[in-house]
Amino acid sequence: NRIKIIINRADIILNLKTIWQEKREYSYEKNILNFNKELVNLIKKTDKNKEFIFFSGLGVSEESHSKRIKYISKTEQYILNNLRGVSIIRPSIVIGRGDKFLSRILPIIKLSYFVPLFGAGNAKLQPVFVDDVAIAIELILLKKNDNNSIYELVGPEIFTYKSLYKLIVECLGLKRKFVPIPFVLAKVGVSIIEKTPINLITKDQLLLFKENNIFSYKYKGFENIGFKPRDL
């Protein structure tokens, strides 16, 4: 009932809700796909044309090896098929104060001389600054586009995980040794970690280290919004 009241009063609905790991009471189907189906159906009952912004992620595809990504892809399709004026936001790895990526890698780099690299660290990524993502949302809303659109929001620089870690090490003025960890061994380690209270990485997140996380040129980006994102 509370969500119904909020939706009725809102001009714009923005959904950032997600889960990163399946547990007993949580599943990707229930907490990502079904939650958004219910949300979309509530919006349709009030105003099908009400602006809806859904935060997804770069590289979302039904062909992904990640179970979580597959459910996000199904969610995107349901939203696009049932509403108008939808903006799907697919940011790359978001960098900013308190972000999950840096907050997990920085303590390892600061405390350990040896820095682990999943695989050889050759997968590519295109980090984006959190403030630039916020500005993009503002500009998208100001345009008031009635068409459904997908935006891939990436920074201007392409790194490999190894080159990005090297940059972080240089910025900190440290000397570190990078240690490649084969994905087979990493998967075993992550399976053990998932059974503990330590919230470090999940098997689904590990899969993302195998795939490039860069602009696909298939969808809209910062250029279409008329904004130039900052470099790292």
C-alpha positions as CSV (number, residue, x, y, z in Angstrom):
1,N,0.0,0.0,0.0
2,R,2.8,2.4,0.8
3,I,4.5,1.8,-2.6
4,K,1.1,2.4,-4.3
5,I,0.7,5.8,-2.6
6,I,4.3,6.7,-3.5
7,I,3.7,5.7,-7.1
8,N,0.4,7.7,-7.3
9,R,2.1,10.8,-6.1
10,A,5.3,10.5,-8.1
11,D,6.1,12.1,-11.4
12,I,9.2,10.0,-11.9
13,I,10.0,6.5,-10.5
14,L,13.6,5.5,-10.2
15,N,14.5,1.9,-9.2
16,L,18.0,1.1,-7.8
17,K,16.9,-2.0,-5.9
18,T,18.9,-5.2,-6.6
19,I,20.5,-8.1,-4.8
20,W,24.0,-9.5,-5.5
21,Q,23.7,-12.9,-4.0
22,E,21.0,-15.6,-3.7
23,K,20.3,-16.8,-0.1
24,R,17.5,-18.7,1.5
25,E,15.0,-15.8,1.6
26,Y,16.4,-14.1,-1.5
27,S,16.4,-15.2,-5.1
28,Y,17.2,-13.4,-8.4
29,E,13.8,-14.4,-9.7
30,K,11.8,-13.1,-6.7
31,N,13.8,-10.1,-5.7
32,I,14.8,-8.7,-9.1
33,L,12.4,-10.0,-11.8
34,N,9.2,-10.5,-9.8
35,F,9.7,-7.3,-7.8
36,N,10.0,-5.3,-10.9
37,K,7.0,-7.0,-12.5
38,E,4.9,-6.0,-9.6
39,L,6.3,-2.5,-9.7
40,V,5.6,-2.2,-13.4
41,N,2.0,-3.5,-13.0
42,L,1.4,-0.9,-10.2
43,I,2.7,1.9,-12.5
44,K,0.4,0.7,-15.4
45,K,-2.6,1.0,-13.1
46,T,-1.8,4.6,-12.3
47,D,-0.2,6.0,-15.5
48,K,1.5,3.8,-18.2
49,N,3.3,6.9,-19.5
50,K,4.8,7.9,-16.1
51,E,8.6,8.2,-16.5
52,F,10.4,5.1,-15.1
53,I,14.2,4.8,-14.7
54,F,15.6,1.3,-14.1
55,F,19.2,0.9,-13.1
56,S,20.8,-2.2,-14.8
57,G,24.4,-2.7,-15.7
58,L,26.8,-2.7,-18.6
59,G,26.9,-6.0,-20.6
60,V,23.4,-7.2,-19.6
61,S,22.4,-10.0,-21.9
62,E,20.4,-13.3,-21.9
63,E,23.6,-15.0,-23.2
64,S,25.6,-14.0,-20.0
65,H,27.1,-16.8,-18.0
66,S,25.8,-15.1,-14.8
67,K,22.5,-16.2,-13.5
68,R,21.9,-12.7,-12.0
69,I,22.6,-10.9,-15.3
70,K,20.2,-13.2,-17.1
71,Y,17.4,-12.3,-14.7
72,I,18.2,-8.6,-15.0
73,S,18.0,-9.0,-18.8
74,K,14.5,-10.6,-18.4
75,T,13.5,-7.7,-16.2
76,E,14.6,-5.2,-18.7
77,Q,12.5,-6.9,-21.4
78,Y,9.4,-7.0,-19.2
79,I,9.8,-3.3,-18.4
80,L,10.3,-2.3,-22.1
81,N,7.4,-4.4,-23.2
82,N,4.9,-2.9,-20.7
83,L,5.7,0.8,-20.2
84,R,6.5,3.9,-22.3
85,G,9.0,6.6,-21.4
86,V,11.4,4.1,-19.8
87,S,15.1,4.8,-19.5
88,I,17.3,1.7,-18.8
89,I,20.6,2.9,-17.3
90,R,23.5,0.6,-17.8
91,P,26.5,2.1,-16.0
92,S,30.0,0.5,-16.1
93,I,31.8,0.0,-12.8
94,V,30.9,3.1,-10.8
95,I,33.8,4.9,-9.1
96,G,33.2,7.4,-6.2
97,R,33.3,7.9,-2.5
98,G,32.1,4.7,-0.8
99,D,31.7,2.7,-4.0
100,K,31.9,-1.1,-3.7
101,F,34.7,-1.6,-6.2
102,L,37.3,0.6,-4.6
103,S,36.2,-0.1,-1.1
104,R,37.0,-3.8,-1.7
105,I,40.2,-3.5,-3.7
106,L,41.9,-0.6,-1.7
107,P,42.3,-2.5,1.6
108,I,43.9,-5.4,-0.2
109,I,46.3,-3.1,-2.1
110,K,47.2,-1.2,1.1
111,L,47.7,-4.1,3.4
112,S,49.2,-6.8,1.1
113,Y,52.4,-6.7,-1.0
114,F,50.7,-9.3,-3.2
115,V,47.7,-8.2,-5.2
116,P,45.5,-11.0,-6.6
117,L,44.4,-10.9,-10.3
118,F,41.6,-13.2,-11.4
119,G,42.8,-14.9,-14.5
120,A,45.5,-12.7,-16.0
121,G,43.6,-9.5,-15.3
122,N,43.2,-8.9,-19.1
123,A,39.4,-8.3,-19.2
124,K,38.6,-4.7,-20.1
125,L,36.6,-2.2,-18.2
126,Q,35.6,1.5,-18.6
127,P,34.9,3.0,-15.1
128,V,32.5,5.9,-14.8
129,F,32.4,8.6,-12.1
130,V,29.3,8.5,-9.9
131,D,28.7,12.3,-10.2
132,D,28.6,11.9,-14.0
133,V,26.0,9.2,-13.8
134,A,23.9,11.5,-11.6
135,I,24.2,14.4,-14.1
136,A,23.2,12.0,-16.9
137,I,20.0,11.0,-15.1
138,E,19.2,14.7,-14.6
139,L,19.7,15.5,-18.3
140,I,17.7,12.4,-19.4
141,L,14.8,13.6,-17.2
142,L,15.0,17.1,-18.5
143,K,14.6,15.8,-22.1
144,K,11.3,14.1,-21.2
145,N,11.6,11.5,-24.0
146,D,8.5,9.5,-24.6
147,N,10.4,6.6,-26.3
148,N,12.0,3.8,-24.4
149,S,15.8,4.1,-24.4
150,I,18.8,2.2,-23.1
151,Y,21.9,4.2,-22.1
152,E,25.3,2.7,-21.6
153,L,27.2,5.1,-19.3
154,V,31.0,4.7,-19.3
155,G,34.0,6.8,-18.7
156,P,36.4,7.9,-21.5
157,E,39.2,5.5,-20.6
158,I,39.5,1.8,-21.2
159,F,41.6,-0.2,-18.7
160,T,42.3,-3.9,-18.1
161,Y,41.9,-4.9,-14.5
162,K,45.7,-5.2,-14.3
163,S,46.4,-1.7,-15.7
164,L,43.7,-0.2,-13.4
165,Y,45.2,-1.8,-10.3
166,K,48.6,-0.6,-11.4
167,L,47.2,3.0,-11.6
168,I,45.8,2.7,-8.1
169,V,49.1,1.4,-6.8
170,E,51.0,4.3,-8.5
171,C,48.5,6.9,-7.0
172,L,49.1,5.4,-3.6
173,G,52.9,5.6,-4.1
174,L,53.3,1.9,-3.3
175,K,55.2,-1.1,-4.8
176,R,53.1,-4.2,-5.3
177,K,53.4,-7.6,-6.9
178,F,50.5,-8.9,-9.0
179,V,49.6,-12.6,-8.7
180,P,47.4,-14.2,-11.4
181,I,44.9,-16.7,-9.9
182,P,43.4,-19.2,-12.4
183,F,39.6,-18.9,-12.5
184,V,39.2,-22.6,-11.4
185,L,41.1,-21.9,-8.2
186,A,39.3,-18.6,-7.7
187,K,35.9,-20.3,-8.0
188,V,36.8,-22.8,-5.2
189,G,37.9,-19.9,-3.0
190,V,34.8,-17.8,-3.7
191,S,32.5,-20.9,-3.0
192,I,34.1,-21.1,0.5
193,I,33.9,-17.3,1.1
194,E,30.1,-17.4,0.2
195,K,29.5,-19.7,3.1
196,T,31.0,-17.2,5.6
197,P,29.7,-13.8,6.8
198,I,32.5,-12.1,4.8
199,N,30.9,-10.1,2.0
200,L,33.8,-9.9,-0.4
201,I,32.8,-11.5,-3.8
202,T,30.2,-13.9,-5.1
203,K,30.4,-16.5,-7.8
204,D,28.3,-14.3,-10.1
205,Q,30.6,-11.4,-9.6
206,L,33.6,-13.6,-10.3
207,L,32.2,-14.4,-13.7
208,L,32.2,-10.7,-14.6
209,F,36.0,-10.6,-14.3
210,K,36.1,-12.9,-17.4
211,E,34.0,-10.5,-19.5
212,N,34.8,-7.1,-21.0
213,N,32.8,-4.3,-19.4
214,I,33.0,-1.6,-22.1
215,F,30.8,0.5,-24.4
216,S,29.1,-1.7,-27.0
217,Y,28.1,1.1,-29.4
218,K,24.7,-0.6,-29.7
219,Y,22.8,1.9,-27.4
220,K,22.9,5.5,-26.4
221,G,25.6,7.0,-24.3
222,F,26.8,10.3,-22.8
223,E,27.2,11.7,-26.3
224,N,23.5,11.4,-26.9
225,I,22.8,13.3,-23.7
226,G,25.2,16.1,-24.6
227,F,27.6,15.5,-21.7
228,K,31.3,14.6,-21.6
229,P,32.2,12.3,-18.7
230,R,35.4,12.9,-16.7
231,D,38.5,10.6,-16.9
232,L,39.6,8.6,-13.8
